[in-house]
Amino acid sequence: MTLFVDTSVWSLALRRDAPASAPEAEALRHALGSGQELATTGFVLQELLQGFAGPRARDRIIAGFGSLPFVWPDRHDHVEAAELRNRCRRAGIQVGTIDAIVAQLCVRYGMTLLATDKDFQRMTAHSPLKVWRRHD
C-alpha cells in the first residue's frame, strides 16, 4: 500500500518546537522507519514551503522531498476533482480545490491518504477515497 501524506501530517511531523504525538504523525514516522512506499505531489511541497520560514527549513524540506515519488494531475484528474468537489458541496461538505485534487490523485493511483483533516473522511461517502484510520 502506498501512502500519500497530506500537508497537515507533514506539518506536524516537521515541527521542531514539539514533536507531534498525533496518531497520524506517529503513522508517518512508522512508515518512514519501515520503508513503506510514500508519494506526494507538488501541491503538498508548495504548501509546506509556504508554511515554514527560513532557508534551513526550506532546504531541509526540499532535500527530504527529493527522494519521494511525485504524482501529477492530468486533465482528467482536474475534471474528476471538480466533480468530487461538486458532489460534496451538494451534500453540505466544503472541500477546497487542493484537497479535491489530492483526493482524486489518491483514487487514481490507489493510494491511502494519511491526513488529519476530517473533511477527507467525510469525502469517502462520495468517493472511493481510502483514508488511513488508526487501528486500536
ABEGO torsion letter per residue (X at the ends): XBBBBBAAAAAAAABAABBBABAAAAAAAAAAAAGBBBBBBAAAAAAAAAABBEAAAAAAAAAAAAABBBBBBBAAAAAAAAAAAAAAAAAGBBBBAAAAAAAAAAAAAGBBBBBABAAAAAAAAABABBBBBBBX
